[in-house]
Amino acid sequence: MRRNLWISTFALTLSVVHTAAASTQDEWARQVRRLLGQASATAQSRGLRLTHEPYIGSLPDGDTSLHTLRLEGGHAYALIGVCDNDCSDLDMRLYDRDGDEVAADVENDDTPVVTVTPSRSATYTVRAIMANCTSEPCRYGIGVYGR
């Protein structure tokens, strides 16, 4: 009986810890979603519309992540990155299918904007770079807008 009570207490403790961790993660993801919403409103006020599903992820300080997307030739695009309050510098670089950099925003800020008008339709790679994250991992998001 005593062992079963200990197992039940342990299981309940794990459940509370897991719920608290998930709640914290959700808080940062909600923050990034809200920031993406603000970026979307700004983009729409400039005549752009969302062209791809927004991406939300997390990275430790100094780490990078690659994302591929298809861009249509002759269309103007703005890739807008945002990150949570623990991030003070997020950078983005855009590469063509040959691996050549075609655009980048590596300024010391937490809202990079990469603009490009590809001459041909192709698959491109976005490298998100968590340049400064004080409480790892930091959540970030990327929205792609075009006209």
N, C-alpha and C positions, 0 to 999 in steps of 0.2 A: 504494500500500500504506500509506504513512504517513498519507494523508488518511483512509482507511478506519479505521485505528486511532484517529485523532483523533475521528472521528464515533462510533465504538463507545464510546470513553471518555466522550465528551460525553453520549451516550444513557444510559450506565450512571449517570453523575453525576446526570442529571435524574431517573432512576428512583429513586435513593437519596433525593434531596431530596423527591420526591413521596411516597415511602413514609414518610419521617420526618414530613412535614407531615400526612399522613393519619393516622399513628399518634398524633400529638399531638392532632389533632381528635378522634379516637376516644377518647382518654383523657378529654377534657372531656365528650364525649357520654356515656361510661360513668359518669362522676361524676354527671352530671345524672340519668341513669337510676337510679343507686343512690339518689340523694336522692328521686326520685319514688317509688321502692319504699318508702323510709322514711315518706314522706308517706302513701302508700297504707295501710301498716300502721297508722298513727295514725288515719286516717279509718275504716278497717274496725273498729278497736277502739271507735269511737264510733258504730257501727251504720250507717256509710255504705258504699256500694259504688261501684266505678268505673262510670261511665255513658257515658263517651266515650273514644275512643282518646286517650292522652296525646300532647301535642305537645312536640317538642324542636326548638329553633331557636337562632339566635345573633343578637346585636345589638351594635353599637358603643355606646360611652358616649353617653347622652343620646338615643338613637334609640328608636323605638316600632314595634310590629308589631300588626296587627289580626287577630283570629281570630273566626270566626263559629261559633255552635253553637245548636242547638235545645234549648230547655228546656221541660219540660212543666209546665203550670199546676198549682199545689197541691203540688208536690214540693219538698222542701228540698234545696238544693245547696250544696256547698262547692267553690270553685275554689281550688286550692292551687298556688302558683308556687314554683319552686326555681331556683337558679342556681349556677354553678360557683364555685370558690374565688377567682377574679379579680373577682367581683361582690360588692359589699357592700350594694347596695340595688336591689331589683327591686320595681316597683309594678304594680298592676293596677287597671283601671277597667272596669266592666261597663255597657254601654249597651243600651237597648231599641231596637226597630226604628224609633222616631221620633228616635233620637239622644240621648235623655235619659239621664243617668247614673242608674242604679238602685242601684249599690253600688260600693265601692272600698276598697282597702287601699293607702294611700300613706305608711305608716309608714316610718321609716328602718330597714329590715331587709331580709334577703335571702330571706324566706319569706312572701310575701303570701298572705293567706287572705281570699277574698271569699265571703260567704254571702248567699244570696238564696232566697226562696220566691216565684216568679212567680205572679201571680194568674191569668195565662192562658198557654197554650202559644204560643210564638213563637220567632223567631230573634233571638238576642242577639249583641252584638259585645263581645269582650274586647280591651282595649288593654293590651298588655304594654309597660312602660316601663323601659328600662335606665337607672336613675337614677344608678348609680355603678359603673363598670367600669374597673379599673385596667390591664388588659391586653386590648386589643380584638382581636377581638370576644369577648364573653362568651357562653357557652352558657346557655340557660335552658330550663325545662320547665314545662308546665301540665297538671295532672291535674284532672279534673272528677268529683266524687263526689256521690251523691245517695241519698235514701231515699224 
